[in-house]
Amino acid sequence: MAKRLYFFVSLHDALRMCKELSQLGVNHYHVLPHDMEVAFVFERASDMTQLVLRRLFGTDGVSQPD
């Protein structure tokens, strides 16, 4: 089932995430300012896309920050 996902990152990390998302071919998202952070908003993310995004943003319970 597709659903909307939000990920909050720092401004510094947002630049890196944009690059990584582009390399993965993910381009159906928008970015919103949120206090001192940025929110990446993904509309209608499929189950597979959700897995990839959670891994990329480090919210899958497995991946570790660099």
C-alpha positions in Angstrom: 0.0 0.0 0.0 1.4 3.4 -1.0 1.6 6.1 1.7 3.2 9.5 2.3 6.6 9.4 4.1 8.4 12.3 5.8 12.1 12.4 6.7 13.7 15.3 8.6 17.4 16.0 8.0 19.8 18.9 8.6 20.5 21.4 5.8 24.0 19.9 5.4 22.6 16.4 5.0 19.8 17.6 2.7 22.4 18.4 0.0 23.9 14.9 0.2 20.4 13.3 0.3 19.4 15.2 -2.9 22.4 13.8 -4.7 21.9 10.2 -3.5 18.2 10.3 -4.4 19.1 11.6 -7.9 21.6 8.8 -8.3 18.9 6.3 -7.3 16.5 7.8 -9.8 14.1 8.9 -7.1 12.6 12.2 -8.1 9.0 12.2 -6.9 9.4 14.2 -3.7 9.4 17.7 -2.4 11.4 19.5 0.3 9.9 21.7 3.0 11.7 23.9 5.5 11.1 22.8 9.1 12.8 25.0 11.8 16.6 24.4 11.4 16.0 21.2 9.3 14.5 20.2 6.0 11.6 17.7 5.5 11.7 15.4 2.5 8.2 14.4 1.6 7.5 11.4 -0.5 4.0 11.0 -1.9 2.6 7.5 -2.7 5.7 5.6 -1.9 5.4 1.9 -2.7 6.5 -0.8 -0.3 9.8 -1.3 -2.1 10.5 2.4 -2.3 9.7 2.7 1.4 12.4 0.1 2.2 14.9 1.9 0.1 14.1 5.3 1.6 14.2 4.1 5.1 17.6 2.5 4.5 18.9 5.7 2.8 17.6 8.0 5.6 18.8 5.5 8.3 15.4 4.8 9.9 15.3 1.1 9.1 16.8 -0.1 12.4 19.7 -1.6 10.5 21.7 1.0 8.8 24.3 3.1 10.7 25.1 6.8 10.1 28.4 7.6 8.3 
